Amino acid sequence: MTDYKKMYFQLAAQVADAMDILLRAQQEGEKEYMDGEPFPEGKLMVIPDEGCECE
């Protein structure tokens, strides 16, 4: 009989590994961006709130 519990835990471990790889890649990309050429006005990113009804 197939051991579904073992298969589930193996899958969960591999998904966690993949998430760690993606998080590390994101952090490295952000670090490279922040270490790049400086902007005289500073580095600021405004993310609009889609639920906001302000102008």
PDB file of N, CA, C and O in Angstrom, chain B, residues numbered from 101:
ATOM      1  N   MET B 101       0.838  -1.185   0.000  1.00  0.00           N
ATOM      2  CA  MET B 101       0.000   0.000   0.000  1.00  0.00           C
ATOM      3  C   MET B 101       0.886   1.253   0.000  1.00  0.00           C
ATOM      4  O   MET B 101       1.933   1.271   0.647  1.00  0.00           O
ATOM      5  N   THR B 102       0.483   2.265  -0.699  1.00  0.00           N
ATOM      6  CA  THR B 102       1.240   3.516  -0.810  1.00  0.00           C
ATOM      7  C   THR B 102       1.234   4.252   0.520  1.00  0.00           C
ATOM      8  O   THR B 102       0.199   4.373   1.176  1.00  0.00           O
ATOM      9  N   ASP B 103       2.401   4.738   0.904  1.00  0.00           N
ATOM     10  CA  ASP B 103       2.541   5.486   2.158  1.00  0.00           C
ATOM     11  C   ASP B 103       2.318   6.975   1.866  1.00  0.00           C
ATOM     12  O   ASP B 103       3.266   7.715   1.603  1.00  0.00           O
ATOM     13  N   TYR B 104       1.052   7.396   1.917  1.00  0.00           N
ATOM     14  CA  TYR B 104       0.709   8.775   1.575  1.00  0.00           C
ATOM     15  C   TYR B 104       1.265   9.773   2.575  1.00  0.00           C
ATOM     16  O   TYR B 104       1.611  10.896   2.207  1.00  0.00           O
ATOM     17  N   LYS B 105       1.354   9.377   3.831  1.00  0.00           N
ATOM     18  CA  LYS B 105       1.899  10.280   4.846  1.00  0.00           C
ATOM     19  C   LYS B 105       3.353  10.614   4.520  1.00  0.00           C
ATOM     20  O   LYS B 105       3.756  11.775   4.588  1.00  0.00           O
ATOM     21  N   LYS B 106       4.135   9.605   4.170  1.00  0.00           N
ATOM     22  CA  LYS B 106       5.539   9.822   3.809  1.00  0.00           C
ATOM     23  C   LYS B 106       5.637  10.702   2.569  1.00  0.00           C
ATOM     24  O   LYS B 106       6.462  11.614   2.511  1.00  0.00           O
ATOM     25  N   MET B 107       4.792  10.425   1.576  1.00  0.00           N
ATOM     26  CA  MET B 107       4.801  11.223   0.340  1.00  0.00           C
ATOM     27  C   MET B 107       4.456  12.670   0.636  1.00  0.00           C
ATOM     28  O   MET B 107       5.072  13.579   0.080  1.00  0.00           O
ATOM     29  N   TYR B 108       3.470  12.901   1.512  1.00  0.00           N
ATOM     30  CA  TYR B 108       3.047  14.258   1.863  1.00  0.00           C
ATOM     31  C   TYR B 108       4.198  15.020   2.520  1.00  0.00           C
ATOM     32  O   TYR B 108       4.470  16.168   2.168  1.00  0.00           O
ATOM     33  N   PHE B 109       4.871  14.375   3.477  1.00  0.00           N
ATOM     34  CA  PHE B 109       5.959  15.051   4.171  1.00  0.00           C
ATOM     35  C   PHE B 109       7.139  15.326   3.242  1.00  0.00           C
ATOM     36  O   PHE B 109       7.801  16.354   3.377  1.00  0.00           O
ATOM     37  N   GLN B 110       7.405  14.430   2.313  1.00  0.00           N
ATOM     38  CA  GLN B 110       8.470  14.682   1.325  1.00  0.00           C
ATOM     39  C   GLN B 110       8.102  15.877   0.456  1.00  0.00           C
ATOM     40  O   GLN B 110       8.943  16.732   0.178  1.00  0.00           O
ATOM     41  N   LEU B 111       6.848  15.936   0.030  1.00  0.00           N
ATOM     42  CA  LEU B 111       6.391  17.066  -0.776  1.00  0.00           C
ATOM     43  C   LEU B 111       6.480  18.367   0.010  1.00  0.00           C
ATOM     44  O   LEU B 111       6.954  19.379  -0.506  1.00  0.00           O
ATOM     45  N   ALA B 112       6.025  18.339   1.259  1.00  0.00           N
ATOM     46  CA  ALA B 112       6.058  19.546   2.091  1.00  0.00           C
ATOM     47  C   ALA B 112       7.491  20.027   2.278  1.00  0.00           C
ATOM     48  O   ALA B 112       7.744  21.231   2.252  1.00  0.00           O
ATOM     49  N   ALA B 113       8.430  19.109   2.465  1.00  0.00           N
ATOM     50  CA  ALA B 113       9.834  19.484   2.634  1.00  0.00           C
ATOM     51  C   ALA B 113      10.384  20.108   1.354  1.00  0.00           C
ATOM     52  O   ALA B 113      11.133  21.083   1.414  1.00  0.00           O
ATOM     53  N   GLN B 114      10.023  19.560   0.208  1.00  0.00           N
ATOM     54  CA  GLN B 114      10.515  20.107  -1.055  1.00  0.00           C
ATOM     55  C   GLN B 114       9.896  21.467  -1.352  1.00  0.00           C
ATOM     56  O   GLN B 114      10.558  22.340  -1.913  1.00  0.00           O
ATOM     57  N   VAL B 115       8.642  21.651  -0.985  1.00  0.00           N
ATOM     58  CA  VAL B 115       7.998  22.960  -1.158  1.00  0.00           C
ATOM     59  C   VAL B 115       8.687  23.990  -0.265  1.00  0.00           C
ATOM     60  O   VAL B 115       8.934  25.117  -0.694  1.00  0.00           O
ATOM     61  N   ALA B 116       8.995  23.611   0.966  1.00  0.00           N
ATOM     62  CA  ALA B 116       9.703  24.520   1.878  1.00  0.00           C
ATOM     63  C   ALA B 116      11.078  24.880   1.314  1.00  0.00           C
ATOM     64  O   ALA B 116      11.492  26.037   1.383  1.00  0.00           O
ATOM     65  N   ASP B 117      11.784  23.895   0.757  1.00  0.00           N
ATOM     66  CA  ASP B 117      13.085  24.170   0.138  1.00  0.00           C
ATOM     67  C   ASP B 117      12.941  25.157  -1.019  1.00  0.00           C
ATOM     68  O   ASP B 117      13.744  26.081  -1.151  1.00  0.00           O
ATOM     69  N   ALA B 118      11.925  24.967  -1.851  1.00  0.00           N
ATOM     70  CA  ALA B 118      11.701  25.857  -2.990  1.00  0.00           C
ATOM     71  C   ALA B 118      11.394  27.274  -2.511  1.00  0.00           C
ATOM     72  O   ALA B 118      11.869  28.247  -3.098  1.00  0.00           O
ATOM     73  N   MET B 119      10.605  27.391  -1.451  1.00  0.00           N
ATOM     74  CA  MET B 119      10.283  28.714  -0.915  1.00  0.00           C
ATOM     75  C   MET B 119      11.542  29.394  -0.379  1.00  0.00           C
ATOM     76  O   MET B 119      11.714  30.602  -0.544  1.00  0.00           O
ATOM     77  N   ASP B 120      12.422  28.620   0.264  1.00  0.00           N
ATOM     78  CA  ASP B 120      13.681  29.188   0.761  1.00  0.00           C
ATOM     79  C   ASP B 120      14.537  29.700  -0.394  1.00  0.00           C
ATOM     80  O   ASP B 120      15.139  30.770  -0.297  1.00  0.00           O
ATOM     81  N   ILE B 121      14.592  28.944  -1.478  1.00  0.00           N
ATOM     82  CA  ILE B 121      15.373  29.357  -2.654  1.00  0.00           C
ATOM     83  C   ILE B 121      14.816  30.653  -3.235  1.00  0.00           C
ATOM     84  O   ILE B 121      15.574  31.565  -3.564  1.00  0.00           O
ATOM     85  N   LEU B 122      13.494  30.734  -3.361  1.00  0.00           N
ATOM     86  CA  LEU B 122      12.869  31.946  -3.905  1.00  0.00           C
ATOM     87  C   LEU B 122      13.083  33.144  -2.987  1.00  0.00           C
ATOM     88  O   LEU B 122      13.354  34.246  -3.465  1.00  0.00           O
ATOM     89  N   LEU B 123      12.965  32.946  -1.691  1.00  0.00           N
ATOM     90  CA  LEU B 123      13.173  34.035  -0.739  1.00  0.00           C
ATOM     91  C   LEU B 123      14.612  34.532  -0.800  1.00  0.00           C
ATOM     92  O   LEU B 123      14.854  35.739  -0.794  1.00  0.00           O
ATOM     93  N   ARG B 124      15.567  33.610  -0.859  1.00  0.00           N
ATOM     94  CA  ARG B 124      16.972  33.980  -0.958  1.00  0.00           C
ATOM     95  C   ARG B 124      17.230  34.771  -2.243  1.00  0.00           C
ATOM     96  O   ARG B 124      17.958  35.764  -2.227  1.00  0.00           O
ATOM     97  N   ALA B 125      16.638  34.333  -3.346  1.00  0.00           N
ATOM     98  CA  ALA B 125      16.822  35.031  -4.624  1.00  0.00           C
ATOM     99  C   ALA B 125      16.247  36.447  -4.546  1.00  0.00           C
ATOM    100  O   ALA B 125      16.851  37.398  -5.043  1.00  0.00           O
ATOM    101  N   GLN B 126      15.079  36.577  -3.920  1.00  0.00           N
ATOM    102  CA  GLN B 126      14.473  37.901  -3.781  1.00  0.00           C
ATOM    103  C   GLN B 126      15.360  38.810  -2.931  1.00  0.00           C
ATOM    104  O   GLN B 126      15.595  39.964  -3.292  1.00  0.00           O
ATOM    105  N   GLN B 127      15.847  38.299  -1.816  1.00  0.00           N
ATOM    106  CA  GLN B 127      16.691  39.100  -0.932  1.00  0.00           C
ATOM    107  C   GLN B 127      17.982  39.512  -1.621  1.00  0.00           C
ATOM    108  O   GLN B 127      18.435  40.644  -1.455  1.00  0.00           O
ATOM    109  N   GLU B 128      18.583  38.609  -2.392  1.00  0.00           N
ATOM    110  CA  GLU B 128      19.805  38.945  -3.122  1.00  0.00           C
ATOM    111  C   GLU B 128      19.527  40.011  -4.181  1.00  0.00           C
ATOM    112  O   GLU B 128      20.330  40.926  -4.368  1.00  0.00           O
ATOM    113  N   GLY B 129      18.407  39.898  -4.864  1.00  0.00           N
ATOM    114  CA  GLY B 129      18.043  40.909  -5.856  1.00  0.00           C
ATOM    115  C   GLY B 129      17.820  42.265  -5.226  1.00  0.00           C
ATOM    116  O   GLY B 129      18.257  43.283  -5.763  1.00  0.00           O
ATOM    117  N   GLU B 130      17.141  42.287  -4.086  1.00  0.00           N
ATOM    118  CA  GLU B 130      16.901  43.546  -3.388  1.00  0.00           C
ATOM    119  C   GLU B 130      18.220  44.156  -2.913  1.00  0.00           C
ATOM    120  O   GLU B 130      18.411  45.369  -2.989  1.00  0.00           O
ATOM    121  N   LYS B 131      19.128  43.309  -2.422  1.00  0.00           N
ATOM    122  CA  LYS B 131      20.421  43.813  -1.954  1.00  0.00           C
ATOM    123  C   LYS B 131      21.213  44.401  -3.120  1.00  0.00           C
ATOM    124  O   LYS B 131      21.808  45.472  -2.995  1.00  0.00           O
ATOM    125  N   GLU B 132      21.218  43.698  -4.254  1.00  0.00           N
ATOM    126  CA  GLU B 132      21.919  44.217  -5.431  1.00  0.00           C
ATOM    127  C   GLU B 132      21.338  45.561  -5.858  1.00  0.00           C
ATOM    128  O   GLU B 132      22.078  46.477  -6.216  1.00  0.00           O
ATOM    129  N   TYR B 133      20.030  45.674  -5.819  1.00  0.00           N
ATOM    130  CA  TYR B 133      19.381  46.931  -6.209  1.00  0.00           C
ATOM    131  C   TYR B 133      19.783  48.051  -5.249  1.00  0.00           C
ATOM    132  O   TYR B 133      20.126  49.153  -5.677  1.00  0.00           O
ATOM    133  N   MET B 134      19.738  47.759  -3.950  1.00  0.00           N
ATOM    134  CA  MET B 134      20.053  48.791  -2.966  1.00  0.00           C
ATOM    135  C   MET B 134      21.540  49.156  -2.989  1.00  0.00           C
ATOM    136  O   MET B 134      21.898  50.281  -2.643  1.00  0.00           O
ATOM    137  N   ASP B 135      22.403  48.230  -3.389  1.00  0.00           N
ATOM    138  CA  ASP B 135      23.837  48.507  -3.458  1.00  0.00           C
ATOM    139  C   ASP B 135      24.235  49.145  -4.791  1.00  0.00           C
ATOM    140  O   ASP B 135      25.399  49.493  -4.987  1.00  0.00           O
ATOM    141  N   GLY B 136      23.292  49.299  -5.691  1.00  0.00           N
ATOM    142  CA  GLY B 136      23.581  49.860  -7.014  1.00  0.00           C
ATOM    143  C   GLY B 136      23.874  51.343  -6.943  1.00  0.00           C
ATOM    144  O   GLY B 136      24.146  51.892  -5.875  1.00  0.00           O
ATOM    145  N   GLU B 137      23.815  51.973  -8.088  1.00  0.00           N
ATOM    146  CA  GLU B 137      24.100  53.404  -8.156  1.00  0.00           C
ATOM    147  C   GLU B 137      23.121  54.183  -7.285  1.00  0.00           C
ATOM    148  O   GLU B 137      21.910  53.973  -7.356  1.00  0.00           O
ATOM    149  N   PRO B 138      23.653  55.078  -6.468  1.00  0.00           N
ATOM    150  CA  PRO B 138      22.775  55.847  -5.580  1.00  0.00           C
ATOM    151  C   PRO B 138      21.941  56.872  -6.359  1.00  0.00           C
ATOM    152  O   PRO B 138      22.397  57.456  -7.343  1.00  0.00           O
ATOM    153  N   PHE B 139      20.741  57.064  -5.899  1.00  0.00           N
ATOM    154  CA  PHE B 139      19.870  58.091  -6.459  1.00  0.00           C
ATOM    155  C   PHE B 139      19.970  59.316  -5.565  1.00  0.00           C
ATOM    156  O   PHE B 139      19.916  59.190  -4.342  1.00  0.00           O
ATOM    157  N   PRO B 140      20.113  60.490  -6.149  1.00  0.00           N
ATOM    158  CA  PRO B 140      20.247  61.696  -5.322  1.00  0.00           C
ATOM    159  C   PRO B 140      19.014  61.947  -4.452  1.00  0.00           C
ATOM    160  O   PRO B 140      19.131  62.489  -3.353  1.00  0.00           O
ATOM    161  N   GLU B 141      17.851  61.560  -4.933  1.00  0.00           N
ATOM    162  CA  GLU B 141      16.633  61.818  -4.162  1.00  0.00           C
ATOM    163  C   GLU B 141      16.303  60.692  -3.194  1.00  0.00           C
ATOM    164  O   GLU B 141      15.280  60.748  -2.512  1.00  0.00           O
ATOM    165  N   GLY B 142      17.142  59.682  -3.123  1.00  0.00           N
ATOM    166  CA  GLY B 142      16.899  58.544  -2.235  1.00  0.00           C
ATOM    167  C   GLY B 142      16.106  57.472  -2.969  1.00  0.00           C
ATOM    168  O   GLY B 142      15.649  57.671  -4.095  1.00  0.00           O
ATOM    169  N   LYS B 143      15.958  56.362  -2.322  1.00  0.00           N
ATOM    170  CA  LYS B 143      15.238  55.250  -2.934  1.00  0.00           C
ATOM    171  C   LYS B 143      13.917  55.064  -2.199  1.00  0.00           C
ATOM    172  O   LYS B 143      13.876  54.687  -1.028  1.00  0.00           O
ATOM    173  N   LEU B 144      12.864  55.336  -2.911  1.00  0.00           N
ATOM    174  CA  LEU B 144      11.547  55.219  -2.319  1.00  0.00           C
ATOM    175  C   LEU B 144      10.608  54.624  -3.349  1.00  0.00           C
ATOM    176  O   LEU B 144      10.561  55.081  -4.491  1.00  0.00           O
ATOM    177  N   MET B 145       9.876  53.627  -2.957  1.00  0.00           N
ATOM    178  CA  MET B 145       8.912  53.012  -3.854  1.00  0.00           C
ATOM    179  C   MET B 145       7.539  53.147  -3.209  1.00  0.00           C
ATOM    180  O   MET B 145       7.327  52.696  -2.083  1.00  0.00           O
ATOM    181  N   VAL B 146       6.632  53.754  -3.911  1.00  0.00           N
ATOM    182  CA  VAL B 146       5.278  53.921  -3.406  1.00  0.00           C
ATOM    183  C   VAL B 146       4.399  52.877  -4.065  1.00  0.00           C
ATOM    184  O   VAL B 146       4.301  52.809  -5.291  1.00  0.00           O
ATOM    185  N   ILE B 147       3.767  52.072  -3.241  1.00  0.00           N
ATOM    186  CA  ILE B 147       2.859  51.050  -3.743  1.00  0.00           C
ATOM    187  C   ILE B 147       1.443  51.529  -3.450  1.00  0.00           C
ATOM    188  O   ILE B 147       1.045  51.629  -2.289  1.00  0.00           O
ATOM    189  N   PRO B 148       0.684  51.824  -4.505  1.00  0.00           N
ATOM    190  CA  PRO B 148      -0.662  52.350  -4.269  1.00  0.00           C
ATOM    191  C   PRO B 148      -1.561  51.302  -3.621  1.00  0.00           C
ATOM    192  O   PRO B 148      -1.479  50.109  -3.917  1.00  0.00           O
ATOM    193  N   ASP B 149      -2.413  51.784  -2.737  1.00  0.00           N
ATOM    194  CA  ASP B 149      -3.383  50.915  -2.067  1.00  0.00           C
ATOM    195  C   ASP B 149      -4.597  50.814  -2.992  1.00  0.00           C
ATOM    196  O   ASP B 149      -5.295  51.801  -3.226  1.00  0.00           O
ATOM    197  N   GLU B 150      -4.835  49.625  -3.507  1.00  0.00           N
ATOM    198  CA  GLU B 150      -5.926  49.444  -4.463  1.00  0.00           C
ATOM    199  C   GLU B 150      -7.294  49.692  -3.831  1.00  0.00           C
ATOM    200  O   GLU B 150      -8.257  50.016  -4.527  1.00  0.00           O
ATOM    201  N   GLY B 151      -7.373  49.537  -2.510  1.00  0.00           N
ATOM    202  CA  GLY B 151      -8.654  49.746  -1.830  1.00  0.00           C
ATOM    203  C   GLY B 151      -8.870  51.184  -1.433  1.00  0.00           C
ATOM    204  O   GLY B 151      -9.930  51.535  -0.913  1.00  0.00           O
ATOM    205  N   CYS B 152      -7.863  52.036  -1.674  1.00  0.00           N
ATOM    206  CA  CYS B 152      -7.946  53.433  -1.268  1.00  0.00           C
ATOM    207  C   CYS B 152      -8.779  54.236  -2.269  1.00  0.00           C
ATOM    208  O   CYS B 152      -8.620  54.096  -3.482  1.00  0.00           O
ATOM    209  N   GLU B 153      -9.664  55.073  -1.742  1.00  0.00           N
ATOM    210  CA  GLU B 153     -10.485  55.915  -2.609  1.00  0.00           C
ATOM    211  C   GLU B 153      -9.988  57.344  -2.599  1.00  0.00           C
ATOM    212  O   GLU B 153     -10.736  58.269  -2.915  1.00  0.00           O
ATOM    213  N   CYS B 154      -8.727  57.531  -2.237  1.00  0.00           N
ATOM    214  CA  CYS B 154      -8.156  58.871  -2.198  1.00  0.00           C
ATOM    215  C   CYS B 154      -7.610  59.241  -3.565  1.00  0.00           C
ATOM    216  O   CYS B 154      -7.398  58.379  -4.417  1.00  0.00           O
ATOM    217  N   GLU B 155      -7.385  60.529  -3.764  1.00  0.00           N
ATOM    218  CA  GLU B 155      -6.904  61.000  -5.067  1.00  0.00           C
ATOM    219  C   GLU B 155      -5.444  61.298  -5.029  1.00  0.00           C
ATOM    220  O   GLU B 155      -4.871  61.706  -6.039  1.00  0.00           O
TER     221      GLU B 155
END
